[in-house]
Amino acid sequence: MASVMRAWGRALAAQMHYRMLLLTLLPFVVAFILCGVLMYLGLQEAIDFVHAWMMENNGFSKSDGILAKIGLLSLKVIIGPFVAMWVLLPIMVFTSLLCIAMFAMPAINKHVGTRDYPDLEQKNGGTLLGSIWHSLSSFGIFIIVWLVTLPLNLIPFVSLVLQPLLWGWLTYRVMVYDALALHADAEERASLVQEHRWSLLCIGIVAGLFGAAPGLLWLGGAMWVVLLPVMAGAAIWIYILVFVFTGLWFQHYCLESLQRHRTKQAAV
């Protein structure tokens, strides 16, 4: 845990560097364009699908009853858009995460490695195609588990534990590969993931909790449709900022762990 907190402090200091702030621009632009295209092509279809499904399964009557009990019956008109945007939320978050993995993590890797670990040998055990494949395969597993566990979110407080756990697992799976791509080989990466699995998952879960705020901002677009592009853009930028910080956090932790690992191996 001391290593996790030390890496957190170093990541916070590195986040203030002007290069890291500028690093959010390209991922933001790409993620915003991709999400805009997806919303243009699929948002209305998703809303229509949700409306049709709720009509067939008497969902509107049930939701009206629940909203009436808590005094929010006036919100019944946004149930369809709200559910549709909730379903699309993982795609928006993963788009931001993938843009960070492709455009920001290589720069973060070089920035941290050059400034803080200049003597650490670079074994180039990762590739761009490997990063993309690792990200897509991890997201595929995430979507399956997310869909299977959706009914559990209806149980009070379960979603407060389940959602950060799932997002934490996805974040650490995607970012650890990129954090070690330049310096570690495949064997070292597998060994470090096995040895530090719980610490890495802890960092991912904290990042998932940080990501709750932009997620609420994204879902709030269902209430103010006119401001949806602005709120979506703000949510994506905050996600990018959170993921850049998380990338720095993973980078410092992984390179420090790799340095200790090699020291131990040399001693043996």
N, C-alpha and C positions, 0 to 999 in steps of 0.2 A: 504493500500500500504506500510505503514511503516513495517508491519509484514512480508510482502513479501520480502522487501529489507533486513530486519534483518535476515530472514531465508536464503536468498541468501548469505550474508556474512558468516554466520555460516557454510553453506554448502561448501563454497569455502575454508574455513580454514580446515574443516574436510576432504576435498578431498586430501589435502597434507599429510594426515596420511598414514603411510606405509601399514596399514591394508586395507585401502580403495583402494590403488594402487594395492595391491596383489589380491584384490577382483575382479579385472577385468579379471584375468587369466582363471578361470574355465568357466564363461559365454562366454568368447571369444572362448575357445577351443570347447565348445559344439555348439555354434552358427556357428563357422567356419565349423565344420564337417557337421552339418545339412544343411547349405547353399551349401556346396560342393556336398553333395549327391543330393540335389534338382537340382543344376545346371547340374550335370552329367546326371540325369534322364530326366530333362525337358527343359534345355536351348535350345538344338538343335530343339526339337519339337516345342517350342515356336517361334523360329526363322522361321521354316518352315511354321508354321501357319500364322505368320505375312506376309511372302512372298506371300503365297497363297491368303490371304485376300486382299493384296494390288494389286495383279495381277487381281483379280476378280473385284475390285472396281476402277481400273485405278489410284491407289494410287501412283505408281512410276512416272507417267507423271506429276501429280500434285506436288509431292514433288520435282521433277527435276526442274519444273518451279519456285518454291519458292526459291530453292537453287541457281538457276542461277541468280535470281534477286538480291540476297545478296552476290553473288560472291563466293559461297561455293559449286559449282557443284561437286567438287572432293569428297565431303563427301557422295555422293549418294550411294556408295557401302556399307556404314555402316548403312543405314536407317533401314534395317531389324533387325540386332543385337541391334541397339539402342532402337527401339520400344520394342523389346522383353525384354531387360533388364529393361526398364522403367516399363513394366507391372509386372515384377518379383520383382521390388524394394519394394513394400509393404510387400511381403512375407519375404524378407531379413530383413527389419526393424522390422517387428513383431517378427521374430525369435529371434533377439537380445533383443527386449523388453521382450519377454516371458522368456528368459534365465535370464535376470536381475530380473524379478519378482520371479522366482523359486529359484535361487541360491544366488542372492546378497541382495535382499530386507530384508530377515530375518536377515542377518548379520548386515545390515545397521540399521534395527529396534533396535536390541540389542545394537549395538555400540552407537547410539545416545541416546537411552533411558537410558542406564547405565551411560553415561558420563554427560548428560545434564538434564535429567529428572528422577533422581533416586527415587524420592518420588511419582511418578505418578503410580497409581494403574494399574496393568495389568489385564484386564478382558477377554482376549483371545477370541475376537469376530470373528476372522477369522481363516480359515483352508487352508491347501494346496490345497485341492480339490476345495474349494470355490474360491481360487485365480485363479486356472486354468480355472474354469468355467467362472468366471468373465472376465478373459482375452479373452477367446475364443468367448464368446458372444459379447463382445465389439468389437472385430475384425470383427465378422460377420456383425454387424451393420455398421462398418466403411467401409468394402468392398462394401456393397450395395450402401451406399451414395457416395463412391469414384467412382464406376462405373457409377452411374446415373449422376454425375456431371462432368464426363470426358469431354464432349463436351464444357463445360464452360471454360476449360483451353485454348481453342483456342482464347478466347477473351483477348485482351491485358490487362495485369496487374491483371486480375481476378485470375489467378493461384497464383500470389504473395500473395493474401489474402486468397484464398480458401484452398490451400494446408497446410499452417501453422495452419489454424483453424481446419482442419480435424485431422491433426497429434497431435495438442494440445489437442483436445477432447479425442483422443484415449489414449494419454500418461497419462492424468490426471485420466481417468477412470480406467486404469490398476494400476497405482501406488498408488492412494489414498487408495484403498482397502488394499494393502500390508502395506502401511505406518501406518495404524490404526489397522491392524490385531491383534497385540499383546496387545495393550493397551485399545482399545475401544470395546464396544459391538455393536451389529447391530443397536440398536436405536441411540446410540451416533454417529455412523458413518453416518447414514442417516441424522441426524440433522446437522452435520458439513458440509456434502456435500451440503445440501440445503442452509445453511447460507453462506458458503464461495465459492459457485460455481464459481463466476466470477474471484475471486483471484486464485483459483486452475486452471481454464482455462487459465488465463494469464501466470502462470508458465509453463503450458503445451505448450502454443504457443511459448514462448521464447525458450523452449527446441526444439520445431519443427524447429525454425529458426536456432538454433545451428546445427541441423541435416542436414541442406542443404548442407554443405561442404562435408561430407562423401557420401551423395547421388550423388553429382556431380562426386566424385571420382569413385563411382560404375558405373555410366553411362559412364565415360571415358574409362572403360574397353572395350566398343564397338569399340573404335578407336585403341586400342593396345591389340589385342586378346591374343598375346603371354604372356603379362603381366597381363592377367585377374585374375589369382589366387592371385598374389601379390596385385593388386589393390583392389580386393574383400576382401582380408584379412585385408588390411589397413583400408578400409571403415568400416568393421565390428568392428575392434578394436576401431576406433574413435567413432562409435555409442555406443559401450559398455561404453567407458569413459564418453561420454555425458550423457548416461542413469544413470550411477552411480552417477554423480554429480546431475542430476535431481532427483534421488531417495533421495539423501541427502537433497536436497532443499525441496521436498515434506515432508520428514520425520520431519525436523525441523519445518516447517510451521504447519503441522498437529498436532504434539504433543504440540506445544505452544498453538494452537487453542483449543485442547482438554483440556489442563490445565485451560485455561480461562473459557471454557464452564462449567467445573466441579465447578470452583470457583463461578460462577454465580448461578449454580443450588444449591450449598450449601447455598449461601446467601438467595436465595428464600425460 
